[in-house]
Each structure stands twice: as structure tokens, then as C-alpha cells.
Amino acid sequence: MDGAIIVVAVASIAAACGTGGASPAAPLPPGHNLLFVGNSLTYTNDLPGMLQALAATDSYALQVRSLALADHALIDYVKEGSVQPLIAQGGWEYIISQQGPTTLPICRDTMVMAVQEVDRLGRAIGARSVVMMSWPAVTRPGDLAAVHTSAQMAAVTVGGAFAPVGDAWQSAMSADPSLVLYGPDGYHPSAVGTYLAALVLYEQVTGRDVRALPPDATTVGVPGLSRDAVIRLQNAAHRANVNAFANPVPVWVPATPPVPGITC
């Protein structure tokens, strides 16, 4: 992982939210406030900031903050005690939980348990949970179904919203193989991949159809995109959201006991 990126991410978190036992940020303004809890897939290209900028083009005022550290699973924030004070400060409308691919049963279990705790804390202050599906590494396309199942199962377990970003990626790449959604390492998103994630989340948290976004939405974070490419991305995001629950997942039952040393 690029050390400079980690330093920037940690600095921005400390300024916006505080980490570990640090004091929370200033009280949130009234309105649409979103908290991201994720990792490098969230802070690469600043997904929270891109979502906020995208909303601004549609005259929808979002305020976003994030707790996102490299190589962190959701359960790590719960165990470290860093997420609890951020949620408890109140004022959140949505809490967006993001984890990596999560294909192993033990990782799925800890993801669901962490989302349950985040959701419990969120409900206490009037917030709703959104579980963001990530995507498999470019070398493991066959993992997509398992990635979907883990994120959807976590969302269903808490009665939260489900943002099928990985499905939108697959849809977009199938429609236009020239779209470059992965970054150079074949795992983290390119700016275009982050933009597509923002489109999926925008529909989830606003209820608005991204296909109706104004033309200047194409300049948010990815100014080089053609209008045709943006239309394909918008269509992919909308299609994924519409079909998010096309294949229901079974009720979650823990598959394995906790295993020390497993990193998800």
C-alpha cells in the first residue's frame, strides 16, 4: 500500500472525525449527513467527496465524513472502539459500511456481525444502514457472486439498504469493455470506478434516478469522460440497483466459529 496515501487518509480522518479515542468533530449541520465506514476502497479517489460533489450538481446537499483506514475490515473498527463515538455523536441520516470482497465464510460472518453492531448504534440515533458491495480483484472475476452474497446478506440481516457496486462494475464493463474501472494494481478503483460507485450510492441515499443527472455531473472527479461513457455508467448503476435483490440470499447463519489470525 502506498504510504503517502495512507498518511493522507489518516490525516483527513483525524480532521473530520477523530480516530480511536479522539474527540468527535464539531456537531453536524441539519440535513443529509452520511458517514462512511470502510477502507482503502473508500478513500482511494475520495469516494465520499465524489458522492458529495455529484449530489451538488443535482442541487442535493449532502455532508459526508468517513472512517477509512488501509487493510481494515469492519469488525476491526468495532473491536478498536473507533466507530462507536462517531456514530454516537448523532446527526447521521445514513451510515455506509464498506468492506473488501469478503468471500471466505469467516469473513462473511465477521462482516455481518460488524454491520449488526453498526446498525444497532445507528438506529439509536435515527440513522439507516447502507451496505456497499465492493468488487473482486481483476484476476478473480469468478468471485463476484460470493462478493454480492456477503454484502447483500449483511444488508438483509439488518433490514438496511444494499448498494451493489460490484454488480454495476460488471454491467458497465460488459456494456463497454474499454471502460477502465480498476486502478494499476487490479484491485483498487480508478477514478472512473469510484465515479460508478458514487452513482450507485447516489440512487440509494437520495432515491433519485442517476440517469436524470444534469450534464455537469460528468465533470465530477473524471473530467475526461465522454457523455456517451457517462450515460453507460449511469445505466449500469441504475440497472444494478433495480436488480439488486433479483437473487435472494439465504438467512444468515454463522458458518464458522471465530478463527484468530484471519484477516478479511
PyMOL commands that set and color helices and strands:
alter all, ss='L'
color gray80, all
select helices_A, chain A and resi 3-16+40-43+47-57+74-80+83-88+105-124+141-158+165-175+191-206+210-212+215-219+227-242
alter helices_A, ss='H'
color red, helices_A
select strands_A, chain A and resi 32-38+62-68+94-98+128-132+161-163
alter strands_A, ss='S'
color yellow, strands_A
deselect
rebuild
show_as cartoon
